[in-house]
Amino acid sequence: MKKEDTAAKTPETTAADSSDEYSNARVPKSARRSALSLLTVSLGYVFVVTSMQAGGSMGVGLTFTDTVTATLLSSVILAVLACAMGVISAKTGMSTGLLSKYSFGKAGTYVPVAIVVVTTIGWFSIDAYLIGQTTNTLFPIVPIIPVAILGGIGMTFTAMRGMKWMTWLSNIAVPLIIIFGIISMVIAVNDAGGIVGMNSIVPAKPIDYSYAVGLGVGSYAVGAVMFTPDIMRFSKSIRSAIIVMIITLMLGNTFMLLSGAIGSVVTGTPDVAIMLSMQGLLAPAFLVLVLNIWSTAQGCVYSGSMTLNSVVPKAKRTWLVIGFGVIGIIFAIIGFYNYFGSYIDFLSATVPPLGGIFFADFLVTYKQDYPDPDKAELPTVNIAGFIAWILGFIVTRIPFGMPVVNGIIVAFVVKAVLGAIMGSGVKTRA
């Protein structure tokens, strides 16, 4: 029987894995889902107001033409990363946390896991705050923090219910955000006097083009690299995974960035709630925005808890989800949202090189055939993974060409070479 089917597991063990969303096991073929189901969940991740915020920051700092090209380029970079991760996870059936163990070792994996934990909690806190801020913008009498707390509790609950509830909520949120996003863009273009008018608008505070691309990549870098395996390990085929990720990033992500960018070019503000309010859309779009934020925030908690569960397998995923929710709510209360720009820049430097490392391992180190998690004796620390990651990160800090792309390529090449020379260090138990 194929490795993906986890033949060595008993029905009882498989049932336990299923109830815990296969946190520490391959997803068997019997549990794989349709491409449409996975696309809905994936779009629920990428259809997020924070991507509109990033697009807004790009729009107020670039000309309209440069905004469009920077948006498309960032989506292409993300699509390549996501497709690579989709291929790996569909083939192996393994989550981000398990893949990290093979690339960084049993103890070494705590470092990338920590990055995932911090970033997912950060996203969750920003999303919780946005629910409060959006409510306050429409109803000024309602304070931000209490609503953020209530939103955080609700989003934690649906994440606890797993893929089934996440799919249901995304089915509602995705079509509605498309409708209002289109309406917002049409209003903005009309207010500017058409495409010609959009092109004539000069940004008050111009930003560097490569920095803008970095903002676009950073807006969903964690999703492309870290969230993709948690979704696509349920894919029935590699082909389905690639199709889902191309649609998600090239259509979904581009749409969200442009939704924020086009509106910000005309209104002059990257703040989505204020922008929609200026367009007279906040009231009718209020529920849509909340659902949109909700569908992504629950994904942050789901993927973050999954990844953490891979290094603390004895911990119940339910309690990890609750822990994520509580800490995320605390972050929202103390104002983590105010560091949004710095946070995006941090993600664009630290996360993309991981994608290069995972793909190098898949192609070179393990030659598309990872040992089964139940039988693999992993090294404590995989030095090659850390060398590749550090060099990839350093390269993203060098202002030459497209720093994000350079970091991915360097991390891939270094890990591929070291993997070929040093091997995986993995021993297989009988």
N, C-alpha and C positions, 0 to 999 in steps of 0.2 A: 504494500500500500504506500502511497505517496507520503512524503514527510508532512505535507500540508494537512493531511488528514489526522495527524497525531494518533497513529494506530495503537501506540503503546498505552494510551489512556483508556481507563475503564469508563463505562457509561456514567458512573457516579462522578468520576473526576471531571469528565467532560461537562457534566451538568453544573458542577461547581465553577468551572472556568466560565461557562456561559453566564451564570448569575453574576459573576464579577467582571463581565465584559471582556473576557479573555485577557486580563491584565498581564498574566505571566505565561501565556501559551500562544502558539500559533492559532489563528482562526481557522477551523476546519472548513472544508469545502461545503459541508452541509449547512454551515451558518452564513455562507456568503449571500450578498444581497444584489438586487437588480441595479443596473447602471442609473436608472431614473431615480431610485430611492437614494443612492449615494450622491447624485447630482444635487438633489434637493437639500440634503444636509450640507454638502460642500458650499453651495451658494448661500446657505444660511450663515456659514462662517464668514464668507467674504463680503456679503451684503451688510456692511457695518458702518455706522455713522462715523467712527473714527477714521475710516478710509476717506469718507467725504471731507473730514477735517483736514487730512493730509493733502487731499486734492485742493482744498481751499487755500492752504498755505502755498501750494505750487502756483495756483491761479493768481494770487495777489502779488507774486514775486516775479512772474514771467509774462511775456507777451502771450496772446492767445495761441498763436501758432506754435511757439515753443512749449506752451503748456500741453497741447495735444500730443506733440512728438515725445515729450518727456514722459507723459502718461503711458503712451503706447510702448516706449522702450522699457519702462519699469515693469509693465505687465508681461512683456516678452521674457525678461530676466526671471521674473517670478514663475512664469509658465514652464520654462526650462527646468527650474529647480523642482517645481511641483510634479512635473511629468517624471523626472528622474526618481523622486521619492515614491511616486505612484507605482512605477514599475517594480521597485524594490519591494514595497509592501504587498502588492498584489501577488508577486512571485513567492514571497516568504510567509505571508500571513502574519507578520510580526509588527508590533507597535514601535513607536519611537524609542520608548524606554528600553526595549529588548535590543533594538539595533544599536543603541548607544553602548550597551554592554560589550558587544562584539568589536566596536571601534575604539573604546577607551578602557576596557577592562572592568572587572567587578567593582573595584573601589574607584577607579578613574571615572566611571560613568556618573558618579555623584556630581562632577563639575558640570557637564552638559545638562544633567537633570536639574541642577540648581538654577541654571540659566532659564530652562523651561518653566520651572516653578515661579521664579521671580517675574518673568515676562507675562505668564498667564495671569498671575495675581495682579500684575500691573494693569493689563488690559481689562480684567474684570472690574478693578476699582474705577478705572476711567469710565467704563460703560455704566456702572452703577451711578457715578456722579452725573453722567450725561442724562440719565433718566430724571434725576432730581433737577438738573439745570433746565432741561427742556420743559418740564412741568412748571418750573418757576417762571420761565420766560412767557409761557401762555397764561399762567395764573400767578401773578406776582405775589399774591397774598400767601401762597403755599411755600414754605421754606425748603431749601434744596436738600439738606442733610436727612431729615426724616424720610423723605421720599426715596432718597438714595439707599437708605437702610432697608426699607420695605422692598425696593426693587432687587437689592442684593439677596435678600432672603428668598424671594420668589425664583430668581434665576438659579440659585443654589439648589432649590427643590427640583426643578425640571431637569437640571444636569444629573441629579441623583437618580432619576428615572431611566437614564441611558438613551441609546440611539432611537428607540421607539418614540419617546416623547419629543426628542429633539427634531425628528423627522416631521412629526405632526405640527409643531410650532413653526418650523421652516416653511411648510406647505402654505401657511397663512401669510407669513411675513414677506416671503420673496416676491410673489406677484404684486403685492400692494406697493412695495418700495420701488419696483420697476415703474409702475404707473405714476407715482408722485415724482420720481426722479426725472422722468420724461417731461412731465408738466413743468417742473422747476426749470429745466434747461430751455424749454421753449419760451417760457416767460422771460428768462434772462437774455436770450438772443434777441427777442422782439424789443425788449427795453433798450438794448444797446444799438438798435437800428440794423439788425442783421449781422451776418458774418463780417462784412466790411467794417461795421461799427465796432465789433469785438476786436478786430485787428488794430483799430486805431487807438485803443485804450493803452496808455503807457503806465506800467506799474510804478507806484510811488516809491517802493523800497525793493529794487531789483535783487534777486538772489542768483547765485551761480547755478548754471544748468546742471552740472554733475551733482550738485547738492540737492537740486530738485528731484533728479532721478533717484538719488538715495532716499529721499523722503517717500517717494512712490514705492520703492522696494521695501523700505523699512515698515511701511504701513501694513504689509502682509507677509513679511519675511518669516515670522514665527509660524504663520499658517502654512506657507508653502513648504517649509522644511519640517516643522515639528508636528503640525496638525494633520498633514496629508497622510502619513502612515496610519494614524489612528482611525482615519476614515477608509482609506483605500485597501487596508488589510481585509476588508469585507468584500472587495471586488471579486467578481467571478473570473475575470481575465485581465491580462496586462493591457489589452486593447481597450477594454472598457475604462480602465483606470486613466489611460492617456487621454481618451476622449473627454472624460469627466473633468480632468484638470485643465485641459485646453479651454473648454467652455467656461469653466469657473474663473480662470485668470484672464483670458483674452476678452471675454465678453463681460462676465460679472465684475471682475476687479476694475477693468477699464471703465465700465459704466459708473461704478461708484466713485472713482477718482474724478471723472469728468463731471459727475453730478455736483460735486463740491467745487470743482475748479471753475466751471462755467458760471455758476451763481456768484462765486467770490470775485471773479473778474469784473462783474457788473456792480455788485453791491459794495465791494471793497472790504468785506469781512470774511475771514475763514471760518467763523463760528457758524455752524450749520443751523442752530436754533434761531439765531439772530437773522441769518440770511433768509430762511424760510418765512420768518415773521415779517421781514421787509417786503417779501413777495406776496404776502397775504395768504400763505399756505400753511402756516404752523398749526392753526386750529384744525383744518380738515386732515392734516397729515400727522397730528399728534399721536394717535394710536399706532399708526404705521411706524413712526420713529421708535416708539417704545418697543414694539414687537421686533423691529429690526435690531435694536440694541440688545434686546433680550436673547434673540436667537444666536448672536455671536458670543455674548458673555457666557451663556451656558456651555458653549463649545470650549471656551477657555478653561472653565472649571473641569469639564469632562476630560479634555486632553491632558491638562496639568495633573490631575489626580491619577490618570492612567500611567503617565510617565513616572510619577513618584512611586506608584504602587510596584513598578518594576524593580525598584531598589529596596523597597520595604514590603516584600510579598506577604508577610504575615499580617500586615495592617489591612483592615477591612476598607474597601474602596469607599463605602458609604461615609465612614468617618473622615477619610481624606477629603472627600467632597465638601463635607461640612467645615473642615478646617480651612480649606481654600476659601470658602464663602465668608467665613468669619474674618480671616485676615484681609481679604479683598475689601470687605465693608470698612474695616479699620483704615485701610489705605485711602479709601474714598473720603472718609471723615477728616483725615489729616491733610487732605489736599494734594494727593499725588498727581491729580489732573493738571496742576500748574506746571509740571515738568514734562508735558506732552512732547514738545519739540526735542528736548534732550533725550527722552526715552526712545523716540523713533530713531534718532541718530545712533544710539547705542545698539538697537536691534539690527540696523542695517550693517553694522560693523561686526557684530559677534555671531549672528545666526547664519547668514548665507554661506560662510566657509564650511559650516557643518554639513551642508548639502553636498559640497564637493568631496568631503571625507567619506560620507556614507556611500556615495556613488563609486568612489575609488575602491572601497572595500568590496562592494557588490561585484564589480567587474574584475578586479585584479586580485585582491587578497583572498576572497572566498570563491571567486569564479562562479557566481550566481548560485552557490550551493552552501548555505550556512548550516553548520551542524545543528541538530535539534537541541533546543534549549534545555530539555530534560537530560541530555547526555553530554553536553559540552562542559568541559572544565576550563573556564576562562582565566586568563592571567589577571593578577591583581590590578595592574596598571599597564595599558598599552601606550608606551612612550611615543610611538610613531603618530598616534592620533593627536596627541597634545602638541607635538612639534609642528604638524601640519596645520593645526588650528591656530596656534600662536603666529606662525608665519602668515597665514591667511588674514588674520586680524590686523597685523602690522601693515600689510599691503593696502588694506582698505583705508588706512590713515594717510597714505601717500597720495597727494592731489595730482594724479596723472591718469588721463583717459577716463575710464569708468571704474573708479576704485572698488565698487561692489563686485563687478565682474572680475576684476583682477584678483580679488581676494578668493573668489570661488575657484578660479583656475589654478592659482598657486596652491591652495589647500588640496585640490584634486591631484595635481601632479606630484606634490611632495608625499602625500599618503600612498599614491599608487606606487611610486618608486620605493619608498620605505617598506610598504607591504610586500612587494615582490622580493626585496632583499631580506627582510627580517622575518617574513611569514606572519601568521596570525597569532601564534603563541597559544592557540587553543588545542587542548587535548580532549579526545572523545572517549567517554567511558563506554564500556561494553553494555 
